[in-house]
Amino acid sequence: MYIPFRMFLGFVAAALGLGAVAAAQDRVREVAETGGEARGVDPFQFVNWEDPHVHPMDMTPNGQYLLVVNTPDNRLEVFSILSGVPVHQRSIPVGVDPVSVRARSNNEAWVVNHISDSVSIVNLISGSVVRTLKTRDEPCDVVFAGGVGPAATRAFVSCSQANTVQVFDLANLDAAPTNIPIVGEDPRALGVSPDGSRVYVAVFESGNKSTVLGGGIDDSGGTLAFPPNVVNDPAGPYGGVNPPPNVGASFVPPIAVAGPPRVSLIVKKNAANRWMDDNGGDWTTMVNGPAVGGTGANKSGRVPGWDLYDHDLAIIDAATLGVTYQTGLMNICMAVGVNPATGRVLVVGTDGVNEKRFEPNLKGTFLRVLGALVDPSVPAAEWVADLNPHLEALNYAVSSVPHALRAEAIGDPRAVAWNSAGDRVFVAGMGSNNIVQYEGDGSRHMPGGVSAVIPVGQGPTGLALDEPRARLYVLNRFDATISVIDTSSKAVIATVPYFDPTPPAIKLGRPHLYDTHIGSGLGHVACASCHVDARFDRLAWDLGDPSGASIAVSTATRNLGQGLFGLTTGFQPYHPMKGPMTTQTLQDIIGKEPHHWRGDRLGLEEFAGAFEGLQGADEPLPAPEMQKFEDFLASIHFPPNPFRNFDNTLPTNLPLPGHLTTGRFGAAGLPLPNGNAVNGMNAYRSTTVRLDANTFACVTCHTLPTGAGTEYRLVGGTYQLIAPGPNGERRLGLVSVDGTTNITMKTPQLRNMYEKTGFNALVQMNTAGFGVLHDGSVDTLERFVSEPVFTVTGNQMVADLVAFMLAFSGSDLPAGAVNNPLIPPGPPSKDTHAAVGAQTTVTIAATADTALINAMIAQASANRVGLIVKGLQAGRMRGWKFVPDGGGSFQSDRLGESYTPAALLALAAPGSELTYTVVVKGTEHRCGIDRDMDGWLDGDEAAVCSDAADPLVFPGSPLALDVNGDLVINVSDIFAFLAAWFAGDADFDRSGATGVPDIFAYLSAWFAGCP
């Protein structure tokens, strides 16, 4: 039957003449094979901020829909779950980098957009954003409280970078929100009590009661005066010996290289409120004691009574908005879940053993993955347990276990889901790629004595429990899938993918940052255990190795002093003992080599051994995998700077709350005046003021726009670019004059200084124990710029410099020059314009925020940002991108269709709201009008039932209804399909082969038509 059927089709094809469509097929096939380049489209329109998910999945109250944030695609994905397996229904454009979603009702969802600093209110029936709420910087999560379900009266939004929870009146969203300050660093995940009376806020970088005592200042040079070298003090536990021993009177491992530098020391407060080091040395009186008998907090530069809040969980009264706190849980509080039966709150996260010194002693064991059950009615009582009891049973005495036991571990926990009875809870391990079930009391669920561990996809960050259908839905962020778990069998029964525009280089290299099973010997740690979300844990670590060897330095491999007189001498080899170093961010580190605070790693390749030596893996990461890791890290950008103006210029009157005078000019501890960052930048660059000891400008070493050293060397009065190393590594500048006992140091970048707040030795209560400088021992920015080496003239200049430091990231700063020895060229920066993410939703033109829209258009007209618009028109989702050419117009997602700004604004109407969004320049085509970058605009694809989220399905493709690509579905497409079928290129049913079923599948779809 098959051969005669083929012959019949051949006769039909010949009779109808398919040669006419062959040319069209060739044309569209060329477009497909070039990824859209035949239509002038850049296929790599993507910026990665590596923003973390917080609550990325939710179910509607009626259990009909599953809601998922599609972070890289700036959309909310809606799935029907009536069958127990998610079926995709629609994609709804929201803001830039959505990280959380909550269903307020069956018809309405709120989506939190991390980069946009906004909340999108989504109508799930129409599938569109109907309102956008502006928030403070870097919002993370939203919940509804003050009542249960529809009775809720308030929405609470956590704003992580602003350390604030904003409260919106649900009955009057036009009213300004109430701002609740959270006394803690980086509030993120939220939860609500079963009766809606309390809101719980997990403080992500809450700290772990550890801080640093100074000991590494070179007090002979007059460069730095703070902090005092208290570790050297004869009144200390070791009589001033520095570095002090770590085991009794000895060093373990033994010191192999003589002359270790004097360094600072990490101490941690224990349950008895004593500040102890890892060898049992008691430093309490020098941390917070009164100045009595030759000792006291003044010895470490602190005020008497100095302490850390250690706020892990904020508890907000939803009626009064009063706040209380739970302390003593862990360092990084990642997710919360409220037991619906008991009201107890489960906080999951990690804690570092950072007080313990030396890498060999920390191998594979430097972190604990913890869960804490908190009874909010008795907030002083808590239960904290290791979520890996099998490792705790080993007392972390080994650095490696068999692979089968590693698979039992959970790492980087990011989501919690309780059952309604409150006797079971599921926890998702983003790093371990698994789901682990625990009992209501927090112990592991062990049916038949076997741990209930369920492997899922890569990077699980969201959970939704569907008890009526016995399903647990798991959002796997890194491979863009949803795992469906049968909660009866505890097995994955389906995996549902969704569209993800993330470039392959990111997906291939990302596991080496997060994956705890492949990256460690115990299965629970990875690079991201300290470099959390590719950033930091706000801690310092002493990862020296007394048994190690020194590393020689020379101009053959390093840029020592950039060839500038006064900077080229004094360099020393790297001693294997280096003292505490704060965790550095991984944002934009590729191309900024060498690495580490000291610059002792020439390139990322030299970290391969850390997978074995620090994390306990079986072997160093192989070179090809290290290259994938490097390619991934090269994609990470800094986000918009919250202190810049909308047009990305520097602020000239910036309030500096919490920044205090240091005592260099008048009394200490008074509020600094407002700062002028433009004046600060001018002083920073001045070759006449020369803030650095009247010899160099700040920019001489800390070049713009990154703050890092130059990759040029001065030769005969002209800076010359240093050739990259054998692995492409750059040669950024090192110095020997930074005033510390670690002599050879890399000039550090300055783009995340605004995140290093919370530590101040002048106040008693602090939210962080580590500040600036390599070891975190200088408490504040104002303290650092007030050090003796800097020739500041008063508190106003200090304030101006602090303002500039806070607004540093963002680029758009004056460039250096090859012919100016004091202002050398600096490497480029992967920054983000301050306006990126800004949004406004227009219901009618008369009430539009035209000032904001005009400001958006002005920046887009100057080619500094991209600008897109999304909204419903005639019941279909449409998109536009701003095109600056010819006076400026908006190109729609239909070929040849454009609007003036006024004409587009006039389209807004109730039910046809338009949302304007600023995006990174170069991404507006993908974000606005060609989602899958296949060269066919989204509206054109939608008009002929093509899939705008599948680059393999486009008009002209044999997988689409419009096979001939003329943007009309008619009988000629049948003939075009048959031509492709005869050519063996018509796998319409995606079976993997072209066959007769494809014809029937195509004809069935063709006759069904396009809705």
N, C-alpha and C positions, 0 to 999 in steps of 0.2 A: 504493500500500500504506500510505503514511504516514497519509493522512486517515482511512481506515477504522479503522486501529489507534487513532488518537486518539478516534474515535467509540466504539470498543469500550471503551476505558478510561473514557470519560465515562459510558457505561451502567453499568459496574461501580461507578464512584464514586457515581453517583446511587443505585444499588441498595443500597449499603452505608452511605450517609448520612455524608458527610464534614463536615457542618456542625458536628458535635460537636467535631471536632478543630480547627476554624478558630479558636475562641476560644483554645485552647492555643497555636496557632501565633502568634496576635497577641500573647499574653503573652510568649512567649520571644523574639519578634522585638523587642519593646520592650526587653527585658533586653539583647539584643545591641546594639541601637542606642545605648543609654545606657552601654555599656561596663561593665555590671554595676551601675550606680548604682541601678537599680530594686531591688536586693537590699542596698543600703546599703554597697556596697564602694567604697573609694577607689581609683580607677584609677591613681594616681600613687605607688604605694608603692615608691620606689626611692631609694637613696643611692649616689652616685658618689664613690669615693675615687681613681679613675684609677690603680689599681694596675697595675704593669707585668707582662706575661707574662715568664717566664724560660725554662721548657722545657714549653710548654703542650700538646705532642703527642708521642705515643709509639706504637710498635707492640708487640704481644705477640711473644715470641720465635718463635712458630710462624707469624707473619705472617697470622694469621687475623683479628685485631681491631686497629682503630685507636682509640686513646684520646685524647680531646680535653677539656680543661678548659673549661667554660662559666662564665667568671668572673662575669658579671653575674647568672647564674641559680643560682650556688652548687652546680653539679653537674658530674659527670663524664659525658660523652657517649661511648657505645660504638657503634662502627660495624663491621660486617662488611666486609672488603675482599677476599673470595674472588673476586669478579668483577672486581676492578681498579677498581671505583667504590664508594666508601663507601655502605653501606646501614645506616641507623640501626637499632640493636637496642634500646637502653634508655638511660634517663637515671638516674643514681645520685646522690642528694643527698649532698654532702660538707660541707665547712666554708664559712666566709664568705670570698669572693674567692679561689678556688683559682687558682694561677698556674703550677704545674708538675705533671707527672705522669710517673711512671716505672713500667714494667711489671717487677715483680720476677720473675714467671713467667707462664705462660700463664693462670694462674688468679688472680693477685694483682697489684694495682696500688697504688702509694703516691701520694697526692695531697697537695700542699703548699698549705696554706690561709694566705694572707698576713695577713688581718685576724684570723683565728681563732688565730693562733700555734699551729698544730697540723698534724699529718700524719694524714690519713685512710687507713687500710689497708682496701682494698676487695676483697671477694670477687667476682671477675668472673663466677663461675658463678651465684651467688645474686643478684648485682646489689645488694649492700648493703655498708655500712661495718660491719666486724666489730671494729674497734679504733681508738681515737684516741690519738695520742701528743702530749703537750704539748711545745711547743718554746719557745725564747726568742723575743724580739720580732722580728716581721716575717720569718718564714722565706721562702725563695725557691726552693730547689731541693733535690733529693735524688738520691743515687746509691748504688750498692752496690759494695763493693770488699772486698779481702782474699781474693780468689778471683774466678773468672770464672763468670758465670751462677749456677747453683744452688749453686756452691761458695763464693759470697761470704759472708763472715762478719759484715760490718758495714755499717750504713747511715749515710751522712754527709749531714747536713742543714745548709745554709747559713742563718744567721740574720742578716739584713743589718743591722738596726738595732743589734743586740748585738755586731756585729763578731766573730762566733763561728761555728765549725762544730761542731755536736753530733754525736757518734758513738754510735749505738745498736747494742747487741749483738743480732744477729739470732737468736741461740739463747736469749736471755733478755731479752725486751723489758720485763719487769718491773723490770729493773735500771735505775738512774739513768744517763742518758747521760754520756759523757765530753765535757767542753767544751774545745775547742781555740781559744784566742784567735787571731784573725787580725790581724796588725799592718797595718791598712789600713781605709779607710772604706767600709763597705757591701759586704761579700762577697756575691755572688749566684750566678752561673752556675757549674755544676760539670761536670767531665768525669772520665773514668777511663781509665787506661792499658789497652792491650789485654790485658795479663796480670793486671789487677786489683790491681797492687801500689802504684799511685799514684793519688791523687785531686787534681785540679786545680781551683782556686778562682779565678774572675775577680773582682778587686776593682773594683767598679763605679765608685766615686768615688776612683780611685787617685791622682789628681793628675798634674800634668805638669811638675813641678820649677819651678813659678813661685810667687812670694810677693810681698808688698807691703812697701815701705819707707815709713815715716811721713813726712809732709810737710804734712798738712792740719790739724794741731792749732792752734787759736788759743791760743798760749802767753801771751797777754797777759791772759787773764781768769781763770786759775787754775781753770778748770773741769775740764780733762783734763790729765794729765801724761804719759800713755803713749799711743802710742809717742813717742819723741823725734823731732823733725822732722829726720831725717838728710838728707833731700833738700835741706834748706837749708844743710847744713854746708859751709863753705868748703873742707874737705878732700875733698869729693866730686868726681866727674868734671867737674862744670860749675861748680865754684867757688861753689856755693850758689844758683845761679840756679834759680828755681822759679816756674812750670813750666819744666823744661829743654826745649831744642829737640828735635825728633824726627828731623830730617834735617840732619846737619852742625851749622851754627850757626843754622839757620833752622827755621821752622815750616811744615809742609806739611799742609794748606793754610795760607795766611797768616792771621794773626790779624786779625780784622775789628773786634772790640770790645776796647777797651783795658781794662787792669786785670783780667786773669784771676786767679782765686784761686790761692794756693799750695796744692798738692795732693800727695798721695802718688804713688808711682811703682811700677809693676809691673816686676819683674826675673825672669829665668828662667835656670836653670843650664844651660850648654851642655855639649857633649861633653868639653870640656877642664876641666870642673868650675869654670867661672868664672860668676859671677852678673852677667848683662848686661842692659841695657835695650835698647829698640828702636833706639837711635841708636849702639850700640856702646859705651856708657858702662859701665865695669867697676866694680861695687860690691862685689866679692868680700870685700875686707877688712872692709867695714862690715856684711856679712851674717854672716860666720863667723870673721873673723880675730881674732888676739890683740890686746890693747890695747897697741899699740906705736906710738910716733911720732905720737901725736895721732889715731890712727885705730884701728879695731877693731870687733868685733861689738857692743860696748857702745854704740856710736854709734846703733845701730838698736834698742837695748833688748834685744839677744839675748846669749846666752852664747857664748863662743868655741867654735867647732866646730859651731855650729847648722846643721842640715841637714834635708832631707826624705827619708823612706824611698823614696817613689815605688814602692811595691810594687804591681805590676800583676797578677801571677799567683802565688798560693800553691801550693806543691807539697807535699802531705802524704804521708808514708810510711804506707801503709794498715796496716802491721804495728806500727811503733813509734810512730806518730802524731807523729813529728818533722816540722817544717815548714821549708822553704826557700822562697826567693822569686826571681821573675824581675822585673827592673825595666826601665824605659826604653821602654815600649811605647806608651802613649797615656794620655789623661786618663780617658775613660769606657770601661771594658772591659765590653762588652755581652753577648757570647756566646762560648762556647768549643766547639770540636769537635776530637776526637782522631783523627788519621789511623790507621785500623785496620791499615795495612800497615807504616808506619814508626814509629808512636808519637809523631810530632811533634804539637804542640798548636797549633791555629789559634785565635787570639784576634782578635775583630773589635770595632770600636768607633769612637770619635771622639777628636779632639784639637783644642783651641782654640788659635788664634794670639793669645792674650789679652795677650801682652807688647806687641803692636803697637798704637799709639795712634791714636785718632780714627776716627769712623764713616766718613768719606769714603774713608779708606785701607783699610778693612776691608769695604767694600761687596761683598757676595756671596762673599767669599773668607776669612772669619774662621775656617773650620773645615776639617779634613781627615777623611775617612772612611778608616780604616786597617785593615789586617790584619797580624798578626804571627805568624810561625811560630817556635815555640820547641822546641828539642831538649832535653827534660828531662834527658838524660844529660850535657849541657854547658850548664847553665842560664845561664852568662855570655854565651853566644852567642845572638843573636836576629836575625831578619830582619823588618824592618818596611817595609811598602810601602803606597802609596796604592791603595785599591780602585777609584779612578776615574783610571786612568792617562791617559785622554784629557784630563782636566782638569790633571793634573800636567804633561802635555806642553805645555800652554799656560802653565805656570808660574804659574797663577792670576793672570795679568796682566790679565785682563778679568773683568768682573762679570756678563756675560751672554753666552750663546751661543744659536744657533738652537734652536727647540723640539725638533727631531729629535735634536740632540746632548744636550739636557737629558734626554731620555728614556733615554739610555744610562747616566745616573748612578745610583748607588745611594746612598741616604741612610738614616740611623738603622738600621744593620744589627742584627738581633736573633736570627738563628738560623743554624746551620751544619749541613750534612749531607754527610759524605764517602761516596764509593762504597767498596766493599770492597777494590778494588785500590789505593786511595789516590792515584789519579792525577787525580781530579776531585772538586771540592767545590762545593756549592751554598750561596749566602748569600742570606738573605732581607732585603730592605730594607723595614722597617716604614714609613719615611717616603716611600720612592720607589714603593711598591706594586709591587715587582718581585722577581724571582729572577735572580741573576747567577751564572753558572758560571765557576769558576776552575780553573786547572791545579793539579797537586799541589805545584808550587813557589810557588803564590800568584799567578801571573800570570793575566791574563784569558784564558778560553777563547775563541779567535777562529777558529771554523771558517770557512774561506773568507775570512778577513780581516774577518769581521763579528762583533761582540761578541755573546755568547750571553746576551741579556737577555730575560726572559719576563715580560710584564705579568700580574699576578694581581689579586686583590681588594684591598680597603682594609685596610691595616695587617697585612701578613703577619708573624707572630711565631713560627710553629712549622713545622718541616719533618720529614718522615718519608720515607725513601727505601726503596721496595719494589722491589729489583732483580729478583727473579724475574718480576715482572709488568711491569717497565719503567715504574714509576710513581713519581712524586714527589708526595706529598700536602702541601699548603700550608694552614695554618690562617690565615685572614684574620680577625683579631680584630674589626676595626671594622665589618665588614658581616656577621659571624657566618656565614661560609661556609668550605667546604673546596674549594680548587682542586685538580683532578687533572691533573697534567702527564704527558704521554707523554714519557719521557726519550729516546726515539728521535727523535721529531719535534720535541722541545722546544716543544710547544704544549699549551695548556690544552684538554683534551678534555671536561671536565665540571666543573660547579660545584654543590656540594651544600650547601644551607643547613641551619642548625639553629636551634632556638628561641632568641630573644634578647629579654629584656624591657626592654632599654635604651630610654628615651624618645627620640622623634624629635629633640628639641632637642639632645641630646648627639650623635647621629649626624650631624646636619646641620652642626654647628659644629666638630666635632672635627678635620676635615681641615685647618682653618686653623692648628692648632697643629702638626701633624705632617707634612703633605704637602710634601715637598721639591720636587716637580716643579711644582706650581702656585704654590708660595710663594717661589721663588727664581729667579735668573737663570742659574745653572749647574746646577740640578737636584739639589743635594746638601744644601742647608741649609733649615731652617725655624725657626719660633719655638722648637720643642722641641730644637733643636740646643744651645741654652743652657739653656732652661727644660725640662730633661730630664724626661720623664714628668710634666710640669706642675709640676715642682719646680725644682731648680737643678743647676748643674754644679760647685758648690763653688769657682768661680773669681771673680775680679773682672775687669772690663773698663773701659777708658777710652774711652767712646763719645761724648766731646765732639766738637764741630765748631768748630775755630778760625775758620772762615769764616762761621759762623752768626750769628744775631742774638740779642740778649738778649730775655727775656720779662718784661714788667712783672707785678707782683703787686699785688693790691688786695683789699679786703674784698668787692668786688662779685662776685668769682669764687672767693675762697678764704677759709677760716676762719683768719684770722691772729691767733693767740694767744687764741682763743675768748672774747675780750672781757674777759679776766681781767687786772687790774692787775699789771704786772710782766712780762707776756708779750706785750703788744700792740705793742711798739715794736721798732725795729732791723731790720725786714725789708728785704731788698734784691732787686732784679731778679735773675732767673736768668741767669747768664753762660753762653754756649754752651760754654765749657770748664769741665768739672766734676770732672775727675780720675777715678780708679778708683771703680767702684761694683760691689759684689758682686751676682751674679745673684739676683733675688728669686723666691720661690715664687709660683706662680699659684693656689695653693689659696685659695679664699674671698676673692678680690680684688674681685669685683663687689659693689657696695654699700659699698665701702670706699675710694672715690675721695677725693682725686686719687691718681694713680699715680706710680710711680718714688720713689726715695729722697727726692728733693727735692719731690715733689708737683707737678712741672712739667707733668704731663699731666692735664688736667681729667677725662678719661674715656678708656675704651678706644678710642673713636672717633679719638682723636688719635694712635693707633699705626698707623693705616692706611698712613701714609707710610713706616713702617719696612719694609713688605714690598718697597718699591722702594728706599728710601734705604739700608737696611742689608742686606737679603737679595738685592737685585739683581733683583727681579721687574720685569716690564714696566711696571707701574703700581701705584699704591696700591690696596689692597683696597677694592672698592666698599662703600658704606654698608650695603646689605642683607646683604652677606656679613659685614661687621663685626658686625652685629646677631646673626647666627647664631653667630659666634665668641663674642660676649659671653654669649649664652644658654647655650652649652656651658660656658664658664668658671664661670658662676654655679652650676653643679651640683656643683662639686668641694669635697669636705669634707676636713677634717683627720682622720686616723685616731685610734684610741684612744691615749691617752697612756700609754707604758709605765711611767711613774713614779708614776701614780696607784694608789690602792688599788682593790680589786675594786668597791667601792661608789662609786667615782669621787671619794672624798674625798682630800685632800692627805696625803702621807706625813709622819710626824712624827719619823722616825729613818732618814733616807735616807743610805746610804753614798755617798761621793763619790770613787770611785777616779779617779785622774788629775787631780783638781782640787787645786791647790797654793796655799799661802799666797803672797802677793805681795810681802811685805816691808813693808807699811804697819804691820803689828802684829807686831814681832819678825822672826825670820829668814824669808827667802824660800825657796820650794822645798820646804816641808814639807807632808805631806798635811793637807788640811782635815779637821776633825772631821765627823761625821755631821750632816746638816742637817735642821732641822725646818721644813718648807714652810709649816705653819700660822703659825709665828712669823714666817717670812719674809713671808707675805702680810699679816700684821698690821702689820709694819713698813712694808711697801710702801704700805699704805692710811692709815697713821697721820697724823692732822692735828696731833698734838702733837710727835711725833718729827721729822716733816718732813725726811725724808732728803735732799731736794734743797736743799742750801745753807741748811737751816733756814728755808726760805721756802715750799716747796711739798712736797706728798707726791708720791711716784712716780706714784700713780694720777691726780694732777691732769692730767698730760699723757698717760700711758700708761693709758688707762681699761680697766676690766674689762668683758667677759671676753677681749678680743682683745689688749690692750696698745696698740692704736692710739688716735689722738686722738678726742676727742668730736666729734659733728656738731651740737653745741649751741653757742650763744653767750650769754654772760652779759649780761643786759640788766636793769638796775635790781635786781640782787641775785638774779635768777632765770634759770636757763638756759632758753633758748628754742630749739626745733628750727629749724635752717636749712632752708629749702625746697630741694628738689633742683634741679639745673640743668636746662637744656632737654632734655638726653638722659637724664634720670633720675639723673644722677650725684650722689653725695653730697658733702658738704663736711666731711670730717674735718679735725681740727686740724693746723695747722702751727706751728712754733716758730722763734725766731731766736736761741736761747740754748743750743744743744747743744754749744758749745765747739769747733766746727770752722770752717774758713774758708769752707765752703759755708754761708752764713748762713741762708737760707730753706730749712728742711727739714721734711718731713712726719714726724710722730711715728710711728715704725714699730711694726707689730704684733710680738708676742713669742711666738707660738705654736709656732715651730719652733726655738727656741733650743737644744733638746737635740740637734739635728742639726748644730750648728755647733761641733763639738769637733775636736780633733786638732792644733791649733796652740797651742804654748806656748813663749814666748821663754826660759823658764827651763830648758828641757831641750834636749839636743843633737839628738835625733832626733824628727821629727814626721811625722804622717800627713796634715797639711793645711797649706797655706801662707797661708790666709786665715781670719780669725776673725770677730769681731763689729764693730759700727759699720758705717757705710755702705760704707766702703772695705775692710773686713776687717782693718784695721790693729791693732785692739785684740785681743790674742791669745785671751783667755779671758773667760768670764763673771765669774769671781772678780776678774779684773783690772778689768773695767769697773765693778763695784759697789764696788771699792776706790778708784776715782778720787777726787781731792781734793774734788770738788763734793758727794760723798755723805757724810753724817755718820754712817757706820757706826762702831760702838764697839769692834769686835774681830773676831777670826777666826770666832767662833761666829756672829755676826750675818751676816758674809759668807757662811758656809756655809748659813745659813738662807735667805738671799736667793737663793743659787745653787740650792738645793733647790726653791724656789718657781719660779724660772725654768725649771728642768727639767720641772716638773710643771704648767706654765702652761696648756697647752691642755687642753680638756675641759670648759670652762664650769663651771657650778655654783659660781660665785664671787659674792661680795656685789655687789649692784647699786649704781650711783651714784644721786645725787638731784639734782633740778633746783634745790633750795634750799640746796645745800652747795657753795660755790665751789671747794673743794679736792677734792671727789669728784664730778665731773660724770658724767652718764649716758654709757655707752659703747654702740657699735653691737653688735648680736648677733653670735654666732660660729657658724659651721658646724662644730661639733666633734662628737666621738663619745664616748659614755660608755665608760669604761675597761673595762667588763665585756663590751662587744659583741665577739662572735666566740668567747667562751669556750665550750668544748665538753667533754663527757664521754660516753663510750659505755658502756652498761650491758649486761652479758651475763646476769647474774642479780641480782635485787634485793639479795640478801645481801651481795654484794661491791661494790655501787654506792658511788660517792663522794657519800654523802647530804649531807655538809656543803656541797659545791659545789652540788649540786642545790637544796638549801634556800636557799643564797645567791642562786642564780639566781631562784628563785621569789620571794624577798623583794624583789629589785629589780624584777621584773616586776609584783608585787603593788602596788608603789608607782608604777606607770606610768612608770618611768624607762627601761625597756628592754622589748623584746619577747622572748618565749621560745617556741621551737618544739621539737618532737620528731619524728624521722624513724626509720623502721625497718620491717622486714618483719613482716607478720602473715598467717598462712595463705598464705605464698608471694607476697603482694602488698605492694608498697611503700605504706605508710600515712604520714599526717602528722597532727600535732596542733599547735594553738597555745594558749598559756595565756591565759585570760580572767580578769582580776582580779575581776570583779564577783561578788557573792554568795559571798565567801569564797575564790574561786579554783578554777577547774577547767580541764581541757584539752578544748577543742572539737576533735573529730576532723574528718577530711576527708569525713565522711558527714553529711548533713543531720540535725540533731536528736540526734546522738550525742556524748556528752561523758563524761569520766572524772575522778574525783578524782585528785590527785597520787599517792596510794598505789596506787589501782587501775591507773593507767597504768604505774607502775614495776613492778608485779607481772606485767605482760605480757612483760617482758624474759626471754629464754631463749636458749640456744645456737641459732643459726640464726635467731633473732628478736631480735637485738640492737637496742637503742634508743639513739639519739644525741640528746642534749640540746644545743641551740645557742642562745646569746643573740644576738639581732639588734637592730637599731635599732628603737626604738619607732615603730610605724606601718607597719613592713614585715612584721610577723609573719603577716599574713593571706596575702600573696603568697608569702612564703618557706615558710610552713607548710602551707597547705591549699588555696590557689587560685592555682596557678602562673601561669596566663595571664590572671588577673584578668577572666575572662569572666562572673563571677557564679555559676558552678557549681563546687562543690567537687571537688577532684581525685579523691577516692574515689568520689564519685557518678558522675563522668565515666568513671572506669576500669571501674566495674561494668557500664556499658552500652557499652563500647568507644568512647567518645568520646575525643577527644584533648585532654588537659589542657595540652598545649603549643601549642594553636592556638586563639586566641580566636574564630575563625570557626566552629569545630566544637565544639558543646556540645549537651547534651540539649535538644531542641526546635528544633534547627537542621536544615534539609534536607540539610546535609552530614554529619549524624550518623545512626547507625542508629535511635536513640531520637528519632524526628522529633517526636513529640508531647510530649516532655519530661516523661513520667510516671515516668522512671527505671526503666522495664521495657521490654524489647524483645519485642514481640508483633505480631500481625497488624494491630493498629490503627495501628502505625507505617507499614505499607505504604500504608494509605489516607491517612494524613497526608502521606506523601511524594508520593502522587499529587496531592493537593490543591495542594501547593507546586509540583509539576511543571506542572499546568495554569495556575498563576499565573505561570509563567515564572521561578520562583525555586527551582530544584533542580539546580544544576550540580554534581552529586555527583562526577563524574569530573574536576572542575576543568579542563575543556577551555576554559572561557571562555564557553560558551553552554549553555543548557538544551535537551536533545534526547533522542531515543530511547535513545542509548547510556547516558544517566544512569539510565534505568529498569533496564536490564540490569545496570549496575554496582551499583546499590543492591540489587536482588534477589539478586545473587550474594553480596554482603557479608552480607545479611540471612540467607540460608540457611547461610552459613558459620558464623554465630553468633559469640558472644563467648567467647574462650578463658578 
